[in-house]
Amino acid sequence: MSQEAFADKCGLDRTYISGIERGVRNPTLEVINTIANGLNVKLDVLFQF
């Protein structure tokens, strides 16, 4: 899935998703939850190490 398609699915801007991927943006917990929903995973899955 492209950044643009994923950003649209999540309701976020593509450049914001790009910034998160490059490590220049620090998403809030709310945005991380939105991303988890876009990936169809539970929020805690993203925090498992």
C-alpha positions as CSV (number, residue, x, y, z in Angstrom):
1,M,0.0,0.0,0.0
2,S,1.3,3.4,-0.9
3,Q,1.8,6.2,1.7
4,E,-0.9,8.1,0.0
5,A,-3.4,5.3,0.2
6,F,-2.5,4.5,3.8
7,A,-2.8,8.2,4.8
8,D,-6.2,8.4,3.1
9,K,-7.3,5.3,4.9
10,C,-6.2,6.7,8.3
11,G,-7.5,10.3,7.5
12,L,-4.0,11.7,7.8
13,D,-1.9,13.7,5.5
14,R,0.7,11.8,3.3
15,T,3.5,14.1,4.3
16,Y,2.7,13.5,8.0
17,I,3.0,9.7,7.5
18,S,6.2,10.3,5.6
19,G,7.6,12.3,8.5
20,I,6.7,9.6,10.9
21,E,8.5,7.0,8.8
22,R,11.6,9.2,8.5
23,G,11.7,9.9,12.2
24,V,11.2,13.6,11.8
25,R,7.7,13.6,13.3
26,N,6.7,12.4,16.8
27,P,3.1,11.2,16.6
28,T,0.8,11.6,19.6
29,L,-0.7,8.5,21.1
30,E,-4.0,9.4,19.4
31,V,-2.3,9.3,16.0
32,I,-0.5,6.1,16.9
33,N,-4.0,4.6,17.7
34,T,-5.3,5.9,14.3
35,I,-2.3,4.2,12.6
36,A,-3.0,0.9,14.4
37,N,-6.6,1.1,13.3
38,G,-5.4,1.6,9.7
39,L,-3.2,-1.4,10.0
40,N,-6.1,-3.4,11.6
41,V,-4.0,-4.2,14.7
42,K,-4.5,-3.5,18.4
43,L,-2.7,-0.5,19.7
44,D,-0.6,-2.7,22.2
45,V,0.7,-4.7,19.3
46,L,2.7,-1.7,18.1
47,F,4.4,-1.4,21.5
48,Q,5.5,-5.1,21.8
49,F,9.2,-5.5,21.7
